[in-house]
Amino acid sequence: MTLREAKCGTTVKVTKLNGSGALKRRIMDMGITKGSEIYVRKVAPLGDPVEITIRGYELTLRKADAEIVEIA
């Protein structure tokens, strides 16, 4: 399951980051790393963007970026 498919109001744990190169590095620089917990705050009606809370701050991700984050 990916972060894009997560339901609003749930807390999930990152299991893997797909992708490579600059995109993966950018996601990791935002604090989304393997093992970190993410609270899904809001999901826009059409699924883009997704607002999350990670490591004590709020972050908004595009659908394409949320798809590379695998969760459990």
Secondary structure by P-SEA (a helix, b strand, c coil): cccccccccbbbbbcccccccaaaaaaaaacccccbbbbbccccccccbbbbbcccbbbbbcaaaaaacccc
